[in-house]
């Protein structure tokens, strides 16, 4: 098989040359899974010649077993150039092909399926086959750059070979020449090399003398300039809920809690309130029932969605500044845990998705609220400035509270309890963070739409190929209709545009009016 190895090296160089000398999107690489099942490495490289024709070259090479004394042999080299005709203008759907086949082989003690080539079960044959074949196949798009192909056919050719008694020994039995018929079949995984098609150069036209003709009324056809608005990413059910529930945020906005954060300034967080000194969650206390139902409903909808997922539920339990600091630390933690347990009773959410933190006494929140009252001049109280000074000067929380209670004979403390501290007895900041499956369909539609804005015919065909991979997505119907129209498939184009227009797509409605008017 040394000759076969040299052929394979030459073929590999040729494949590289072909790949580098054509524009990227016109080249595909594929692998025959049936050939792989016979432990034969193989590769097909193909390039588009025109909208309906493509040229390919397949190579398969199995050099083992390298031990000449091995009982079973299936060493061979296969080279097959082929020409395909596609029934449409993109590289999907039905195709018919013709190929030339050359094979150099050394085969012995092999049992092929369906009783094929029975003579090599008990002897070894070494020789060459040259033939031609025909086949039919079908291609399915799997994604932006992937297809799956199936084909079947047959080949007829001339077979010249030597016969030996056994796979690794024995005298030569003779040489034979005969006509042979071979089956062909394949299941190919196809990769379309990414990149934009190279725009074809316009031919240079020779100027001809202008012959004046009688003036007649001319019909002016307005050029079709398609309306193609970029498709936004679909963020799943979480993205839809986020529009009306800002408590939901994408995980990229997450940041861990620290006690310098002023949670009350972070808009649209949800709060569940507790009675003074209590960590028992009471649905009937203040607006708790509405808030809890909202949290549970949002969580349940995101958890059941395949396109989005809950990544973290952040709960920070807080306590007011009233009472013993150590007791308030425990109280804040227990309040946060009470809310976590409630959510988990209603929705199956693992502990790993919760960030449940006891924030202790809410001194930062308290000071910030006092500062806003003073700045806004809502209350003309000079004693509030004194409260702020005490907070800034004193680090011991127990001493802070005692000194504040002594202001104005206790009247300042009474005011604070009635207007500020009651809102600090809660589970604090509750935020739901989500993530979503990347919207590959939107990226495909937008890439194809960009190609459709060019004057390049190859670009339009590539756009149609891309859109075929997402043709069941309603968002693709407008761009798909435009691509079909530009590729000459006008009846199907109008069908897609009408479907998109009926669903309220303004671009499709405009495109449809323009095309039907012409």
C-alpha positions, 0 to 999 in steps of 0.5 A, a space after each residue: 500500500 505504499 503507492 496508496 499512501 503516496 496517492 493519499 498525500 497528493 490528494 491531501 495537498 490537492 484538498 488544501 489547494 482547493 479549500 484555499 482557492 475558493 471563497 469560504 462560504 462556497 466550501 463544505 467539509 463532510 464525513 461519511 458515518 457509514 465509512 467510519 463504521 468500517 474504521 476508515 478515515 474519510 473526508 469529502 471537500 466540495 465547492 459550489 460552482 453555480 446555484 445548482 451545481 457543486 463539485 466534490 472530492 472524497 478520499 478514504 484511506 485505511 492503512 491497517 493492519 500494518 502487519 502483513 501476517 495479520 489474518 484479516 485484511 481490509 487495507 484500501 485507498 478510495 478516491 472519488 470525485 463527484 458532480 452534484 445537481 441540486 434541485 434548488 438554489 441553496 445547499 439543502 434538499 434533493 440532489 442527484 450526482 455522478 462520480 468517478 471511482 478509483 480504489 486500490 485494495 488488499 482484502 482478505 478473510 472479510 465477510 461483507 454484509 448481504 452476501 456481497 464479495 463472497 470470494 474474499 471470505 476464504 482468500 485474499 485479493 489485491 488489485 484496483 477498481 476503476 468505475 463510474 456511478 450515480 446516486 440520489 440524496 437529500 440534505 437536512 439543515 442542522 444549524 447555521 453551519 451544519 447539515 446532515 446528508 443521506 444518499 444511495 446509489 450504485 457504480 459499475 466499473 472494471 476490476 483487475 486483481 490478483 488472488 492468493 490462497 489466504 490473507 497472509 500466506 499461500 501461493 498466488 492463485 492467478 489474476 483476473 479482470 472483470 466488470 463489477 457492480 458496487 453499491 453506494 451509500 452514505 450518511 454524511 455530517 456536513 460542515 459549511 465553512 463560515 465566512 461571507 461569499 465573495 461577490 462575483 465581479 461584474 462583467 465588463 461590457 463593450 460599449 456599442 453605438 447607440 441607435 435611437 429608437 422611437 420614443 414610447 411610454 416606459 414602465 419604471 420598475 422601482 428597485 426592491 429595497 427590503 425592510 429588514 429590522 434586526 431581531 432582538 434576542 429572545 430571553 425566554 420566559 424570564 426575559 418576558 417577565 422582566 419587562 413588567 417585573 424589574 425585580 428580575 435581573 439578568 445574572 450579569 447584574 448580580 453583586 454579592 451583598 455587603 452592609 455598605 449597600 443602601 438597598 432602599 435605593 435599588 429600585 423595584 426590589 421586593 420586601 416582606 414585612 415582619 412584626 416587631 421582634 418576630 421572624 414568623 412569616 405572616 401572609 396577612 401582615 401588611 402587603 405580604 400576601 400580594 408580594 409573596 404570591 408574586 415572588 412564587 409565581 415569577 419563580 415558578 414560571 422561570 423554573 418551568 421554562 426551558 429557554 431561561 433559568 433561575 440562577 440566584 435568589 438573593 434574600 437579605 434579612 434585616 432588622 431595625 436598630 431597636 433592641 440588642 444588636 446580637 439578638 437583631 443579628 439572629 432575627 435578621 438571619 431567621 427572617 431571611 431563612 423564613 422567606 427562603 423556606 416559604 419559597 421552597 414550600 411552594 416551588 422546588 428550588 435547591 438551596 444552592 440557588 439561594 443567597 440568604 444573608 442576615 444583614 443585621 441591624 439596618 444602620 446604613 439604611 437608617 442613616 440614608 433615610 434620615 439624610 434624605 429627609 433632612 436634604 429634602 426638607 420634608 420635616 423641619 427637625 434639627 434633631 435629625 441632624 443630631 441623630 446623623 452626627 451620633 451615627 457617624 461619631 459612635 461605632 458601638 450600636 448599643 451606645 448609638 441607640 441609647 444616645 438617640 433615645 435620650 434626644 429631646 426627652 425621647 420625642 425624637 425616638 418616638 418620631 423615628 419609631 412611627 415614621 422610619 423604623 417600622 419599615 426596617 422590620 422586614 426580610 429586606 432586599 429580594 432579587 431574582 437573577 436569571 440566565 437564558 439560552 443564547 438565541 442562536 436563531 436571532 443571530 442567524 436571522 440577523 446574519 442572513 438579513 445583513 447578507 440580503 442587503 447586498 447586491 451579491 447573488 451568492 450572498 442572497 443564496 447563502 442567506 437563504 441557506 441560513 434561513 432554511 435552518 430556522 424556517 419554523 421560527 416566526 421571526 424568520 418569515 420576513 427575511 425568509 420571504 425576502 431571500 426567496 424572492 431574491 433567489 427567484 422563488 416568488 410564490 413561496 416568497 409571497 407565502 412567507 411574507 403574507 404569513 409574517 404580515 398576518 402576524 403583525 410584522 410591519 417590515 413584512 407588510 411593507 415588503 408585501 405591498 411593494 412586491 405586489 405593487 410591482 
